Amino acid sequence: MRKLIIAGSLVIIVAVVAYAAVTRLQAKSAGDSSSQDVARATLDPALFQGKVHDAYLAAARYPAVLVQLHCYCGCDKVEGHRSLLDCYRDRHATTCPVCIGEALLAAKMTGDGAPVEQIRDAIRTRYAHGE
Ligand SMILES: [Zn+2]
């Protein structure tokens, strides 16, 4: 009987500790909006073909890079997008040459080892004044 009580209280302690850890984790991710942004998935590249497929693949592969880049197609004002990654969470990017071009450029430069600052500059130079 005593063993049972000890085992029972152990279970409760473990549950309380686990609950506290989960709550702390949730509080942490709520405070850190950029990691929360990355966690929200992009659409499956397999839904698309050609350049659009490649662009969605780039977004799926490098979300941490795209979330730091601005999309110059105007979607920040029209759709409320906060980063280039947002364009790949729905079908917005399928018909947008700016979104596609930016993601492909970002993926290529990331693959070449370029830092995000350099990618941001390259995208600004090429797309900031419209295409
Ligand atoms: Zn866009």
Residues whose N, C-alpha, C, O or C-beta is under 5 A from the ligand:
A	BS01	ZN	C71 C73 C75 C87 C99
